[in-house]
Amino acid sequence: MTVPTDSSQPLELLIVDDDAAFRETLRELLEPFFRIIEAECGEEALEIVDEHPVDLGLFDYQMRVVTGLDVIRHIKTELQAELSVVPCILITASYSPDLVRQAEAAHASAILKKPVKRSELIATVSIALRESYQDPTLPTRLGLVS
C-alpha cells in the first residue's frame, strides 16, 4: 500500500462505532488530519473495506453482530496482502487482558479503553501510522505532531 506523500491526498480513516455521538467526537478530533469515512456497524465496515481501501481504522469492539475485532481480523487476513499493513486500533469499554490477547493475535495496532483522552488517541494513531507504514515522518507530515 502506498501512503500519500503530499497533503493533496489525505489519508482515509474509517471510524466504526454504533454510538453516533462517539463517532462524531472521533470525527471532530481527527477530521483536520484525515478524510473520514464512518460506519455504524461491523457489517457496514466489512462492505466498506471490501470495496474501498482505507489507510487507518478505528473500531469499536462491542457491536451487535460483527465486532470491531471481527473487522480487524478480516482486514488483516482476508483482504489483499497490501491491505494487511493498514493500522487498526480497537476501542472498547470492555478492556480486559483476554481482549488484549485477542487483539494482539488479530494484529491490531493498539487497543484503547473508553473513554479515550484526546492526547492518548492522537499519540496512538501517530505510533500506529509510523510503525505500520514504516515512515517516521508520516505523523508530522499529517500535522498530528509538531
C-alpha positions in Angstrom: 0.0 0.0 0.0 1.3 3.4 -0.9 1.0 6.2 1.6 0.3 9.6 0.1 3.4 11.8 0.4 1.7 15.2 0.0 -1.3 17.0 1.5 -3.3 16.9 -1.7 -4.2 13.3 -1.0 -5.4 13.0 2.6 -5.2 9.6 4.3 -8.6 7.9 4.7 -9.7 7.0 8.2 -12.5 4.6 8.8 -14.3 5.1 12.1 -16.7 2.3 13.1 -18.9 2.6 16.2 -22.6 2.0 16.8 -22.7 5.1 19.1 -23.2 8.1 16.8 -22.1 10.6 19.4 -18.8 8.8 19.9 -18.3 8.6 16.1 -18.9 12.3 15.9 -16.4 13.0 18.7 -13.7 10.9 16.9 -14.5 12.6 13.6 -14.2 16.1 15.2 -10.9 15.2 16.7 -9.4 13.6 13.6 -11.0 15.4 10.7 -8.3 18.0 10.5 -5.8 15.3 9.6 -7.8 12.7 7.6 -10.6 12.2 5.1 -13.2 10.5 7.4 -15.4 7.5 6.4 -17.9 6.4 9.0 -19.7 3.1 9.6 -22.3 2.4 12.3 -21.8 -1.3 12.4 -19.4 -4.1 11.7 -21.4 -5.3 8.7 -21.2 -1.8 7.1 -17.4 -1.7 7.8 -16.9 -5.0 6.1 -18.7 -3.7 3.0 -16.6 -0.6 3.0 -13.2 -2.3 3.4 -14.1 -4.9 0.8 -14.9 -2.2 -1.8 -12.7 0.7 -0.8 -9.2 0.6 0.7 -8.6 2.7 3.8 -5.4 3.9 5.4 -6.3 3.6 9.0 -9.2 2.2 11.0 -10.7 2.9 14.5 -13.0 0.1 15.5 -15.4 -0.2 18.5 -15.2 -3.6 19.9 -18.8 -4.2 21.0 -21.3 -4.0 18.2 -24.4 -6.2 17.7 -23.4 -8.8 15.0 -19.9 -8.2 13.7 -17.5 -6.8 16.3 -14.6 -4.4 15.7 -12.3 -7.4 16.3 -14.0 -9.3 13.6 -13.5 -6.5 11.1 -9.8 -6.2 12.1 -9.4 -10.0 11.5 -11.0 -9.6 8.1 -8.7 -6.7 7.1 -5.5 -8.5 8.4 -6.2 -12.0 7.0 -8.8 -12.0 4.2 -8.1 -8.9 2.1 -5.3 -8.4 -0.4 -1.9 -8.7 1.1 -1.1 -5.0 0.6 -4.0 -4.0 2.8 -2.8 -6.1 5.8 -0.5 -3.2 6.6 -3.4 -1.0 7.4 -3.2 0.1 11.1 -6.3 -1.0 13.0 -7.0 0.4 16.5 -9.6 -1.3 18.7 -11.5 0.9 21.1 -13.5 -0.6 23.9 -15.3 -0.1 27.3 -14.8 -3.8 27.9 -11.0 -3.7 28.3 -9.6 -6.9 29.7 -6.4 -9.0 29.5 -8.2 -11.6 27.4 -9.4 -8.9 24.9 -5.9 -7.5 24.7 -4.6 -11.0 23.8 -7.3 -11.4 21.2 -6.5 -8.0 19.7 -2.8 -8.8 19.6 -3.5 -12.2 17.9 -5.6 -10.3 15.3 -2.6 -8.0 14.7 -4.4 -4.9 15.9 -2.0 -1.9 16.2 -3.4 -1.0 19.6 -6.3 -1.2 21.9 -7.7 1.8 23.7 -10.0 1.9 26.7 -13.1 4.1 26.6 -13.3 6.9 27.5 -10.3 7.9 25.4 -8.3 11.0 26.1 -7.6 13.2 23.1 -3.8 13.1 23.7 -3.8 9.3 24.0 -5.8 8.9 20.8 -3.5 11.2 18.8 -0.4 9.5 20.2 -1.8 6.0 19.5 -2.8 7.0 15.9 0.7 8.6 15.3 2.5 5.5 16.5 0.3 3.1 14.5 0.8 5.1 11.3 4.6 5.4 11.8 5.0 1.7 12.6 2.6 0.3 10.1 3.9 2.3 7.1 7.5 2.4 8.4 7.6 6.1 7.9 8.8 8.1 10.9 7.9 11.4 9.3 4.2 10.5 8.5 2.6 11.8 11.7 4.5 15.1 11.4 3.5 15.5 7.7 -0.1 14.9 8.6 0.1 17.5 11.3 -0.6 15.1 14.2 2.6 16.0 15.9 4.9 19.0 15.6 
